[in-house]
Amino acid sequence: MNSPISTPEARFAPLEFASALRVEGIGPGFFRLGTYLLRGPVLISPWGARPWGGLADTEGPLTLAGRIDVLIFGGGQDIAIAPAAFRAALEAAGMGLEPMSSLSAARVFNQLLSEGRRVAMVALPLPIQPCQ
């Protein structure tokens, strides 16, 4: 008979986020969540989505301390490493940071959210290409 994992590292506690918005689209300069279109960097959690001040803004993500375990960081078109001060602030609050491209971040966020994981996402938009 299998017993539940009870180690401190396994803090997985499934949550029900049936009403949470999923990332349904991402394009040059924007993210689409349901009927909402957000332009520029975003902070998306099971409790809502809003503009984010970018890598200089730790205040927004830190409001989720104790409510999430992992913050997915979408670095735009390519994977980007967040500055050391940003990472340190999140780690001090008990949040892990997972860097990847914004497209990958949207997919991973949606998947982990559907599994009931304690996850949120901050992401930089894809670059806007000038018309030629």
C-alpha positions, 0 to 999 in steps of 0.5 A: 500500500502506498502512503502519501509523501510527507517530506517538507519538500513535497508541499504539493497540495492540490487546489481547485482553480476552476474559475482561474484564467488561462493564457489563451494567446500570446503575440507581439506585445500582448497576452490574451486571457479569456476575453481580456487582452493585456499589453506589456509585461504581465503577472498572472495568478489563479486569482487574476491577471494584471500588468507587471512592472518588469524585472525591477518590480518584485512587489507584485510577485511578492504579494503571492508569497505563501500562496504559491510555490513556483513563479514561472518567468517568461523572458520574452522570445527567448529564455532569459535569466532574471537579475540576481536581486529579483531571484534573491527576493523571491527565494527569501519569500520561499518562492522558486523561480523557473525561467523560460521563454514566454511561449513556454511559460504560458504552456507550463503555467496552463498545465500546472494550473490544470493540475491544481499546482500553486503556481503563478507567472510573470512574463515579458511580451514577445517583441513587436516587429515593425511593418516592412 
